[in-house]
Amino acid sequence: MDALYPAIFVVLGFSAGSVLLSWFYFRRYAITRPPIGVFNFTDIAFMIVGIVLVPYLYLVLPLWLVAGLLTVGTLSILYFLWEPMLRPRLLVSLVSLVMVGADIWASLQFGAASNQFFAINNVVMLASVVGLTNLWAQSGMNARDVSILGGFLAVYDLTATWLLPLMLQMMTRLAGLPFSPMVGWSVEGVGGVGDGGVAGIGSSGLWVTIGLGDLLLAAVFPLVMRKAFGRAAGLAALLIALPVIAAIMLLPIAAIFPVMIVLGPLMIIQYAYWSRKCKQERTTWEYLQAEPLYICGEK
């Protein structure tokens, strides 16, 4: 276990950065939303269907097609992230392309099991979490729907990760590609088995990893709770998520431990408490009236 601690702390650092930077971005930048309307429960239902189907698609589709889908998706998210920060479209495109190119280059140059690749891919995944969670939260995603999604993922992860080898198979296959949907770090020279938030098999030994999906839920929940019930609710969600992730990684619970098994029920409990206390969620308009955004450069 001692050999894992350096890798654990690296992954925890990137995980905390994903959650905290999502919170920071949410208050300072208004992300440009695609013309798809307000995020509602129908969108959550489609997300649930996608969560069930996508792992199977990633396992059966040719790797070149999977890599292409990951590249296009990541590039789009990075563009949305940087657009309100950098303004000129040429600069936004350039920065997004440089990040995508660096990830691909690191994968080809060092191999997707190397820490050189993980260092770059972790930065890209961190940026992707910030961009995607803010796109969801600023598009009207509400706390009730995220809580439902968290409850579903708790059951789904229990089945797909612990009872079935589905998630292990998917993450092992994607681990050889750029834009691997995980934050990780390799413990070179140490063999072992694991996945789903603690460790994963790599060609050079053991990895410590956390899945992108876990980070997305951990980062978006404080945003929607703040929007729905106020700053105190958002901070409480943030201060609960980070210790839960740390405890799962630091405690010798299991080599494979799906984070959402713990985080999902806690999300439901928090939503139940705050909805009872506050009676109803605020709309996005009500939230902005109560807490106007601080936009950099504007008074």
C-alpha positions as CSV (number, residue, x, y, z in Angstrom):
1,M,0.0,0.0,0.0
2,D,2.9,2.4,0.8
3,A,4.0,2.3,-2.8
4,L,0.6,3.5,-3.9
5,Y,0.5,6.7,-1.8
6,P,2.4,9.0,-4.3
7,A,0.1,8.0,-7.1
8,I,-3.0,8.3,-4.8
9,F,-2.0,11.8,-3.9
10,V,-1.5,12.8,-7.5
11,V,-5.0,11.5,-8.4
12,L,-6.5,13.2,-5.4
13,G,-4.9,16.4,-6.4
14,F,-6.4,16.3,-9.8
15,S,-9.7,15.2,-8.5
16,A,-9.9,18.1,-6.0
17,G,-8.8,20.5,-8.7
18,S,-11.6,19.3,-11.0
19,V,-14.2,20.0,-8.3
20,L,-12.8,23.3,-7.0
21,L,-12.1,24.7,-10.5
22,S,-15.6,23.8,-11.6
23,W,-16.9,25.8,-8.6
24,F,-14.6,28.7,-9.4
25,Y,-15.6,28.8,-13.1
26,F,-19.3,28.6,-12.3
27,R,-19.2,32.0,-10.5
28,R,-17.1,33.8,-13.1
29,Y,-17.8,32.7,-16.6
30,A,-21.0,32.3,-18.5
31,I,-20.5,29.4,-20.8
32,T,-22.0,29.7,-24.3
33,R,-24.8,27.2,-24.5
34,P,-25.6,25.3,-27.6
35,P,-29.2,25.9,-28.9
36,I,-30.7,22.9,-27.3
37,G,-33.1,24.5,-24.8
38,V,-33.1,24.1,-21.0
39,F,-31.7,20.9,-19.5
40,N,-34.6,18.8,-18.1
41,F,-35.5,15.4,-16.9
42,T,-35.8,14.1,-20.5
43,D,-32.2,14.9,-21.0
44,I,-31.4,13.0,-17.8
45,A,-33.3,10.0,-19.1
46,F,-31.3,10.1,-22.3
47,M,-28.1,10.3,-20.3
48,I,-29.1,7.2,-18.4
49,V,-29.7,5.3,-21.6
50,G,-26.3,6.5,-22.9
51,I,-24.6,5.4,-19.7
52,V,-26.0,1.9,-20.1
53,L,-25.2,1.6,-23.9
54,V,-21.9,3.5,-24.3
55,P,-19.7,0.9,-22.5
56,Y,-21.0,-1.8,-24.9
57,L,-20.4,0.4,-27.9
58,Y,-16.8,1.2,-26.7
59,L,-16.2,-2.6,-26.5
60,V,-17.5,-3.5,-29.9
61,L,-16.6,-0.5,-32.1
62,P,-13.2,-0.4,-33.8
63,L,-10.6,1.4,-31.7
64,W,-10.0,4.0,-34.4
65,L,-13.7,5.0,-34.3
66,V,-13.7,5.1,-30.5
67,A,-10.6,7.3,-30.6
68,G,-12.2,9.6,-33.1
69,L,-15.4,9.9,-31.0
70,L,-13.3,10.7,-27.9
71,T,-11.2,13.3,-29.8
72,V,-14.2,15.1,-31.3
73,G,-16.1,15.1,-27.9
74,T,-13.0,16.4,-26.0
75,L,-12.3,19.1,-28.6
76,S,-15.9,20.4,-28.4
77,I,-15.9,20.5,-24.6
78,L,-12.6,22.4,-24.5
79,Y,-13.9,24.9,-27.0
80,F,-16.9,25.6,-24.8
81,L,-14.6,25.9,-21.8
82,W,-12.2,28.4,-23.2
83,E,-14.7,30.5,-25.3
84,P,-15.8,32.9,-22.5
85,M,-12.3,33.1,-21.1
86,L,-10.2,33.8,-24.2
87,R,-12.8,35.5,-26.4
88,P,-11.1,35.6,-29.9
89,R,-12.3,32.5,-31.7
90,L,-8.9,31.9,-33.3
91,L,-7.3,31.8,-29.8
92,V,-10.0,29.6,-28.4
93,S,-9.5,27.2,-31.3
94,L,-5.7,27.3,-31.0
95,V,-5.7,26.5,-27.3
96,S,-8.2,23.7,-27.7
97,L,-6.3,22.2,-30.6
98,V,-3.0,22.4,-28.7
99,M,-4.4,20.6,-25.7
100,V,-5.9,17.9,-28.0
101,G,-2.7,17.6,-29.9
102,A,-0.6,17.3,-26.8
103,D,-2.8,14.4,-25.5
104,I,-2.4,12.6,-28.8
105,W,1.3,13.3,-29.0
106,A,1.9,12.0,-25.4
107,S,0.0,8.8,-26.2
108,L,2.0,8.1,-29.3
109,Q,5.4,9.3,-27.9
110,F,5.3,7.7,-24.4
111,G,2.4,5.2,-24.4
112,A,-0.9,5.6,-22.7
113,A,0.3,3.6,-19.7
114,S,3.1,6.1,-18.9
115,N,3.0,8.9,-16.3
116,Q,4.2,11.3,-19.0
117,F,0.9,10.6,-20.8
118,F,-1.1,10.7,-17.6
119,A,0.3,14.1,-16.7
120,I,-1.1,15.6,-19.9
121,N,-4.3,13.5,-20.1
122,N,-5.1,14.4,-16.5
123,V,-4.9,18.1,-17.3
124,V,-7.2,17.6,-20.3
125,M,-9.7,15.5,-18.3
126,L,-9.7,18.2,-15.5
127,A,-10.5,20.9,-18.1
128,S,-13.2,18.6,-19.6
129,V,-14.8,18.2,-16.2
130,V,-14.9,22.0,-15.6
131,G,-16.3,22.6,-19.1
132,L,-18.9,19.9,-19.1
133,T,-20.2,20.4,-15.6
134,N,-20.6,24.1,-16.2
135,L,-22.4,23.5,-19.5
136,W,-24.9,21.2,-17.7
137,A,-25.4,23.5,-14.6
138,Q,-25.7,26.7,-16.6
139,S,-28.1,25.0,-19.1
140,G,-30.6,24.5,-16.3
141,M,-29.8,21.1,-14.9
142,N,-31.4,21.0,-11.5
143,A,-30.5,19.3,-8.2
144,R,-33.5,16.8,-8.2
145,D,-32.4,15.4,-11.6
146,V,-28.7,15.1,-10.6
147,S,-29.8,13.3,-7.4
148,I,-31.8,10.9,-9.5
149,L,-28.9,10.3,-11.8
150,G,-26.6,9.8,-8.7
151,G,-29.0,7.2,-7.3
152,F,-29.1,5.4,-10.6
153,L,-25.3,5.4,-10.9
154,A,-25.0,3.9,-7.4
155,V,-27.0,0.9,-8.5
156,Y,-25.5,0.8,-12.0
157,D,-21.9,0.9,-10.7
158,L,-22.6,-1.8,-8.2
159,T,-23.8,-4.0,-11.0
160,A,-21.4,-3.0,-13.8
161,T,-18.3,-2.7,-11.8
162,W,-18.6,-5.2,-8.9
163,L,-21.0,-7.9,-10.2
164,L,-20.1,-7.7,-13.8
165,P,-16.7,-7.2,-15.5
166,L,-18.1,-4.6,-17.9
167,M,-16.4,-1.4,-16.6
168,L,-13.1,-3.1,-16.0
169,Q,-13.2,-4.4,-19.6
170,M,-14.1,-1.0,-21.0
171,M,-11.5,1.0,-19.0
172,T,-8.8,-1.5,-19.9
173,R,-9.6,-1.2,-23.6
174,L,-9.8,2.6,-23.5
175,A,-6.6,2.9,-21.5
176,G,-4.6,2.4,-24.6
177,L,-6.1,5.4,-26.3
178,P,-5.6,9.2,-26.0
179,F,-8.3,11.0,-24.0
180,S,-8.8,8.0,-21.7
181,P,-11.9,9.0,-19.6
182,M,-10.0,8.7,-16.3
183,V,-7.6,10.6,-14.1
184,G,-4.8,8.3,-13.2
185,W,-1.1,7.7,-12.2
186,S,1.1,4.7,-12.7
187,V,3.0,2.9,-10.0
188,E,5.7,1.5,-12.1
189,G,7.1,-2.0,-11.3
190,V,4.1,-3.0,-9.2
191,G,1.7,-5.5,-10.6
192,G,-1.9,-5.9,-9.5
193,V,-5.6,-5.7,-10.4
194,G,-8.2,-3.0,-10.0
195,D,-10.3,-0.3,-11.4
196,G,-13.2,2.0,-10.7
197,G,-11.7,4.7,-8.5
198,V,-8.8,3.0,-6.9
199,A,-6.5,1.1,-9.3
200,G,-6.3,-0.4,-12.8
201,I,-4.1,-2.8,-14.7
202,G,-1.4,-1.2,-16.8
203,S,1.3,-2.7,-19.0
204,S,3.9,-1.1,-16.7
205,G,2.2,-2.2,-13.5
206,L,-0.5,-0.8,-11.3
207,W,-2.5,2.3,-11.9
208,V,-4.4,4.5,-9.4
209,T,-7.4,5.9,-11.2
210,I,-10.7,7.6,-10.8
211,G,-13.3,7.5,-13.7
212,L,-14.3,10.7,-15.5
213,G,-18.0,9.9,-14.7
214,D,-17.3,9.9,-10.9
215,L,-15.6,13.3,-11.2
216,L,-18.4,14.8,-13.3
217,L,-21.0,13.9,-10.7
218,A,-18.8,15.0,-7.8
219,A,-18.2,18.4,-9.5
220,V,-21.6,19.2,-10.9
221,F,-23.6,18.4,-7.8
222,P,-22.2,21.3,-5.7
223,L,-23.0,23.6,-8.7
224,V,-26.6,22.6,-9.0
225,M,-27.1,22.6,-5.2
226,R,-25.8,26.2,-5.0
227,K,-28.1,27.2,-7.8
228,A,-31.1,25.4,-6.3
229,F,-30.7,26.1,-2.5
230,G,-27.9,28.7,-2.0
231,R,-24.2,28.9,-1.3
232,A,-24.4,26.9,2.0
233,A,-25.9,23.9,0.2
234,G,-23.3,24.1,-2.6
235,L,-20.4,24.3,-0.2
236,A,-21.8,21.4,1.9
237,A,-22.0,19.3,-1.3
238,L,-18.4,20.2,-2.2
239,L,-17.1,19.6,1.3
240,I,-18.8,16.1,1.4
241,A,-17.6,15.0,-2.1
242,L,-13.9,15.6,-1.6
243,P,-13.5,13.7,1.7
244,V,-15.5,10.8,0.3
245,I,-13.2,10.5,-2.7
246,A,-10.2,10.8,-0.5
247,A,-11.5,8.2,2.0
248,I,-12.2,5.6,-0.8
249,M,-8.7,6.0,-2.2
250,L,-6.8,6.1,1.1
251,L,-8.7,3.4,3.1
252,P,-7.9,-0.2,2.2
253,I,-11.5,-0.9,1.2
254,A,-11.0,-2.9,-2.0
255,A,-9.0,-2.9,-5.2
256,I,-12.1,-2.1,-7.1
257,F,-14.5,0.4,-5.5
258,P,-17.1,2.4,-7.5
259,V,-17.2,5.9,-6.0
260,M,-20.8,6.4,-6.8
261,I,-21.9,3.6,-4.5
262,V,-21.1,6.0,-1.6
263,L,-21.5,9.4,-3.3
264,G,-24.9,8.6,-5.0
265,P,-26.8,7.9,-1.7
266,L,-25.1,11.0,-0.1
267,M,-26.4,13.1,-2.9
268,I,-29.9,11.9,-2.4
269,I,-29.7,12.5,1.4
270,Q,-28.4,16.1,0.8
271,Y,-31.1,16.8,-1.7
272,A,-33.9,15.5,0.6
273,Y,-32.5,17.7,3.5
274,W,-32.3,20.9,1.5
275,S,-35.5,20.5,-0.4
276,R,-37.3,19.9,2.9
277,K,-35.6,22.9,4.5
278,C,-36.1,25.3,1.5
279,K,-39.4,23.9,0.3
280,Q,-38.5,24.2,-3.4
281,E,-35.5,24.7,-5.8
282,R,-34.7,28.1,-7.2
283,T,-34.8,28.5,-11.0
284,T,-31.7,29.7,-12.8
285,W,-33.3,33.1,-13.1
286,E,-34.0,33.3,-9.4
287,Y,-30.5,32.2,-8.6
288,L,-29.0,34.9,-10.8
289,Q,-31.2,37.5,-9.2
290,A,-30.1,36.5,-5.7
291,E,-26.4,35.9,-6.6
292,P,-25.4,37.9,-9.7
293,L,-22.4,36.4,-11.5
294,Y,-19.1,38.1,-11.2
295,I,-17.8,38.5,-14.7
296,C,-14.1,39.3,-15.0
297,G,-13.5,42.8,-16.3
298,E,-17.1,44.0,-15.5
299,K,-18.3,45.9,-12.5
